[in-house]
Amino acid sequence: MAGFRNIVVHGYQEVDPAMVRDIVANHLDDLLAFAASIRARQEWT
């Protein structure tokens, strides 16, 4: 998920809609856990 985040946020490469669809369809739990960890980390600052 960190690699995906880097692609989306920093534009390291063009975002592939098929990759986004795959992540949502097959890795949604990972994406949600990653988002929760980022939110929790932001609360520390």
C-alpha positions in Angstrom: 0.0 0.0 0.0 2.9 2.4 0.7 4.0 2.0 -2.9 0.5 2.6 -4.2 0.3 5.7 -2.0 3.5 7.0 -3.5 2.2 6.6 -7.0 -1.0 8.4 -6.2 0.4 11.2 -4.0 3.7 11.9 -5.7 2.9 11.0 -9.2 5.9 8.7 -9.6 4.1 7.2 -12.5 0.7 7.5 -14.1 -2.1 6.0 -12.0 -3.5 2.9 -13.8 -7.3 2.6 -13.3 -7.0 -1.2 -13.6 -4.6 -1.1 -10.6 -7.0 1.0 -8.5 -9.8 -1.3 -9.4 -7.7 -4.4 -8.5 -6.8 -2.9 -5.1 -10.4 -2.0 -4.3 -11.7 -5.4 -5.4 -9.0 -7.6 -4.0 -7.1 -5.7 -1.3 -9.6 -3.4 0.3 -8.8 -4.7 3.8 -5.2 -3.8 3.2 -6.1 -0.3 1.9 -8.4 0.3 4.9 -5.8 -0.8 7.4 -3.2 1.4 5.7 -5.5 4.4 5.9 -6.3 3.7 9.6 -2.6 3.5 10.4 -1.9 6.8 8.6 -4.8 8.5 10.5 -3.5 7.1 13.8 0.0 8.3 13.1 -1.3 11.8 12.3 -3.0 11.9 15.7 0.5 11.5 17.3 1.7 14.7 15.7 
